[in-house]
Structures are given as structure tokens and as C-alpha cells.
């Protein structure tokens, strides 16, 4: 702490700021052996590289063994993970990489459950991934689990083919995770979205508090999505490819559709709640 006390935007002694990250012990606990052996900088660099590499291997396994795609298609997905911001953020000394690995674990186990393979490995894998996600970024885990529960429940209602025990187990695990995280936030008095918004808008509590952070968030989010859609409309390649991918996964993905939808909605929600002031 003393070594980097004067570094810009790295830390602050404000207890509200410290409370936000003290409530997310997953990544620090994972980093302990790396930092203990190699020191802070080298240890976190190695951990970031291993996290990114592990995430890419999970992508390959999810597509090859979980989804049953060809090795070439799975390798393409792995490379896409590494060369896009997903790989870059996973390699940083932040909890995003570990949370991404957890999401991939839920997707792999969830795909097996949606396809009717209700084995102890799939159930335990989903439960473990949710648990690690919750202690890494509990608010994001709550949102992800809620979207997963909604997507799988919708699939249960709309598709007779998916009305089986595996889908019900996945919906139940996701809903239970969302409820338990919400209860834990209340019982343990964990920092809420209100606190994290104040952290963002006050530059880590170094400026006066914002009177109405939610109003400011909605304004920034509205401007962001308005600008984003305007840019996409001018060059609609991304939207067109996304629409084709969504249709393909829904019609021919054999369970990948609702999982991809829940994951995409989680990303959009988290992005909306982390604006640049």
C-alpha cells in the first residue's frame, strides 16, 4: 500500500472504496500464492497470462466437447477469445479474467444440462462456477444468474424439446444463485450499486458525493446507447452478423441460444452500469 500510495487511480484509503473490493475476495485469494512466490508485479502478470490461457482452453473445450463442433471451429473460437477484448481483459491484474472463466464454466455445464446430460459433473461444475463467480464479482454474478434463470425458464415454457430434468436443474441452480447472492448482499451489508456509482462519479470518493447517481447513470447510459446505435447504423456489419449469429444459435444451436442470450444481456447490463462520467 505504501509503495503505490501516490500512484494515480490505483488505490485510496477511503473505507468505502476499500469495502467495495474487500467484499470480492475471490481474485485476491487466487493471487496470494503467485504474489507470495514472485512478488506483486510478476505474480499478477503470470496469473493474468494463466487466466487468459485457461479461458481460451475453456472456450475450445466448450465448443469442441460441449457443443460438438469441429476442431477447426473450436480453434477459431479460441483464437477469437484471445485476440478480442475478452482475452485482453482476462490477462489484466483484475477480477474480470476469473469471472470470465466462471461464466465459461457455467456455459459448459449448462449446455450439458440443457442437452439432457444430467450428470454429477455438470451439476457440480455449474454450482462451483456460480460460487466462485459470486465471491469474485457478486453483483455481476447476480445479474448473470438472473438472466440465465430467465432464459432457461423461457426455454422450458416455449420448447417441448427442452422440458426435461436437466433444463429444470439449470434454471433452479441459476435462480437459487441469484436469490442467495441477493440475500447475502442484504445480510452482510455488502456495498450496493449506489456505493459503486458514487465511487465512479466521485473518482474513488475524492470529490463530493453526487446527489442523484441513478439519474446521472441513466443519462449517461441513454447517451451511450444512442451514440452506439447511431455508429452501428452507419456501418451495420456488427449488427447484421450478430442477428445472423443469434438466429443460427436459436434455430440450430441445440441449447446454445438461451445461454448466449443470457451472456450477451449480462454484458450489456454490466456495460450500462459502468459508464465513463
N, C-alpha and C positions, 0 to 999 in steps of 0.2 A: 504493500500500500504506500509506504513512504517513498519507494523508488519512483513510482509513477504518479505521485500525488499532484504534480504540476503538469502532467500530460493533458492535452486538450481532449475533452469528451471521452475519457476512459473511466473515471470513477469520481465519486463525490462522497463525502462523509455524511451527507444528509440521511437520516434514518429512514425516510420514506423511500428514497432511492435504493438503499441497501435492502429494505424489506421486500422490494419487488423481486430481487434476484436471490435473496435468502430463501424465498418460497419456491425456488426452482432448483432443487439440489441435484437433479439427475446428471446434468453435464459436468458440474464441478466434481461430483463423486467419481465419474468416469475418468476425469482428467487427473485425479490425485496420483495414481502410480506413474503416469507419464511425466508430470511435473516433478514428482519426488526423485525420479531417476535422472531426468535430462534437464531439469530446470524449467522455468516458466515458458520462455520463448521456444526453445527446441522441443520441449514436451508438447506444447499446444500445436506446433507445426506438424509434428508426427501424428498426433491424434487427428488433426484435420485431414491429413492425407489418408489415414486409415479409414476415417469415417466416409470420405468421398469414395474411396475404393470399395468399401463394404456396401455402400448404397448402390454403386454400379453393378456389383455382383448380385445384389438382391433384385435389381431390375432385370438382369439377364435370367436369373432363376425364375422370377415371376412370369416372364414372357415365355421362356423355354419349357420349364417343367410345370408351372402353374397353368398357363394359358395354352400350352401345347403348340406354340408357334415354331417355325423353322429356326435352326441355329442362326441363319443369316438375319432373320427378322429380330431375334433376341439380341444379337450383337449390335444391330442398328439402334435398338432401344438403349442399350448400354452406352454406346458412343454418344447418343443424343443426350443422355443424362449428364455425361462428363463435360460436354462442350457447351451446354446451356447454363444459365444461372443456377440451376439446381446443383450442378457439380461444383460451381464456384462457391456458392454459399455453404455447401456441405464441407468444403475444405477450410473454411474460416474457423477461428477460435471462438465459436458461438454455439448455442444450443440448437440452431436450425438444422445442422447436419444430423445430430442424433434424433431430432424429431422427424426428419425426413425418413430416416431408417425405420423408425417406428411405424410411420404411415405405410411404408412398403411392406412391413411385416403384417399389418392389418389387411392390406390388399391381398397378399399372397394367401394367408389363411382364410380370409373372407371369400376369395374366389373358390377355394376348395369347398367351403361350406355351401356357397350358392350353387355349386355343381353337384351337391348331394354327397360329397365325401366327408361325412361327419365322423372324423377320427379324432382321437385324443390330441394328436399333434396339431391339427388345425385349430381346435378349440383353445388349447394351451397357448399356441402361437399368437392368436388374436388377443387373448386375455393378457399375456405378457407384454405384447406391443402396446396395448392400451395403457397398462400400468406404468411402463417406462415413459410413455408419452406424457402421462399425467404429472409425473414428478419432474419432467423436463420443461414443459410449457403447458401448464394446466388449463389456461384459458383456451388455447388453440386445441388442446385435446378435447375439451368440452364441445367446442364448435364442430370439430371433425366427427366425434361420436354422434352428435345430434343429427348432422347431415347424413351420416351413414345409416342411422336408425330410420330416418325418414325415407331415404332412398330405397332401402331394403323392404321396409313396410309397404311402400308404394308398389314395389315389385310383387310382393306377396298378394296384394289386393288385385293387381291388374293382370298377372300372368299365372294361369293354372299350372304351367310347367314348373314354376318356381315355388309352388305351395308344398314344401316338404320340410322336414325337420331341420336340415342344415340352414335354410334361409331364416327359419324362426329363431334358431340359436344365434345367428349373426345379428339379427335385429334385436334380440334380447340382450346380448352382450353389449351392443352399441348403446342401447337405451340405458342399461344399467350403469355403464361408464359415465354417460352424460349426467345422470342423476347423482351418482356418487361424487363426481368432481364438483358439481354444484353444491351439494351438501357440505363437502369438505371446505369449500371456499367460505361458506357461511359459518360453519362451526369453528374453523381455525382462524377466522378473520383474515383471510388472505387478501392481499391487495387486489382491488377490483379494477374494472375498466376505467372508472372515474380517476383512480390514482395514476394509472399508466398514461391516461390522456393528459393529466396535469404534468406528469413527468415530461411528456413530449412537448407540450406547449410552453412550458417554463424552462426549457433547456436544462433538464435534470434539477428542477427546483432552485435554479439560480436567479429566476425572475419572479415577479409577483404572480400569484395564482390567477388563472383565467376564470372570470365569473361564471360562464356557462360553457364548459368544454364540449358538451354534446352538440350544442348549436354550432360551434366552430367546426367540429368534426363533420357534421352533416353538410355544412357549406363547402368545406374543402373536398369532401367526397363527391359532392354533386359536380363541382368544377372539374375534378379529376376525370370522372367517367364521361362527362360531356366532351372534354378535350380528347379523351381516349377514343371514344366512338367516332368523333369527327376525323381523327387521324386514320382510323381503320376504314372509314367510309371513303376516304381519298385513295387508299390503297388496300382494298378489301381482301387481299390474299390470305391473311391470317384468319379472318372471319370465315371465309369460304372453306379453307382447309379444316378449321375447327368444326364447322357444320357437317362436312363430309365425314370427319372422324367420329363425331357424336352419332350420326345416323348409322355408320358402319358398326360401331361398338354396340349400339342399341339393338340393331337388327341381327347382327351376326357374331357378336362378341361372346355369346354363351355365358352371360353373367358379368362381363366386364363393363357393360353400360352403366348400371347403377353405381358401381364402385368408382368409375371415372367421373361420373356426375357429382357424387358426394365430394370427391377430392378436389375437383375444379371449383365447386362452390365454396369449399373451405378456403382455398387460396384466394378467391375473390373477396371473401368476407374479411380475411386477415389483412389483405392489402387495403381494403376500405378503411379498416380501423387503425392503420398505421400511416397517416398522411404526413407529408412534409409541411410544417407550418410556414 
